[in-house]
Amino acid sequence: MAAKKQTPPRPLAAKQCGPCQGTGEVPVSVRVGRKRRVVGQQNGLCLACLGTGEAATD
């Protein structure tokens, strides 16, 4: 009789990062001029997850 194949265990589902909601990007304000007024926003790398979109498991 043939031996049963064992299936590998499933990896745990990673939780989404809170600040970026799993996208890996956060809005960053763009400032210009001597008074540093805000003129718009651009996408920046999420520093909490470093762009992966997954919450750290500490």
C-alpha positions in Angstrom: 0.0 0.0 0.0 1.3 3.5 -0.9 2.2 5.9 1.8 -0.1 9.0 2.3 1.2 12.3 1.0 1.4 14.9 3.7 0.3 18.4 2.7 2.5 21.2 4.0 1.0 23.4 6.7 -0.6 26.6 5.4 1.1 29.8 6.3 -0.8 32.1 8.7 -2.6 35.0 7.0 -0.7 38.2 7.5 -2.6 41.2 9.0 -2.9 44.4 7.1 -0.8 47.4 8.2 -2.8 50.0 10.1 -1.4 53.3 8.7 -1.5 52.3 5.0 -4.5 49.8 5.1 -2.4 47.2 3.3 -1.3 49.3 0.3 2.2 50.1 1.4 1.9 53.8 0.5 0.8 56.7 2.6 0.0 60.3 1.6 2.8 62.8 2.2 2.3 66.6 2.2 4.3 68.6 -0.3 5.6 71.9 1.1 7.1 74.8 -0.8 8.4 78.3 -0.2 10.0 80.1 2.8 6.8 79.8 4.9 6.6 76.1 3.9 3.0 76.2 2.8 1.3 73.0 1.8 0.5 72.8 -2.0 -0.5 69.1 -2.4 0.2 65.5 -1.6 2.1 62.7 -3.1 2.5 59.0 -2.3 5.2 57.9 0.1 6.5 54.6 1.5 4.8 53.5 4.6 7.5 53.4 7.4 5.5 51.0 9.6 5.6 48.1 7.1 8.3 49.3 4.7 6.0 49.0 1.7 4.9 45.4 2.2 1.4 46.2 3.4 1.6 43.5 6.2 1.6 44.4 9.9 4.8 43.5 11.8 4.5 40.5 14.1 6.3 41.5 17.2 
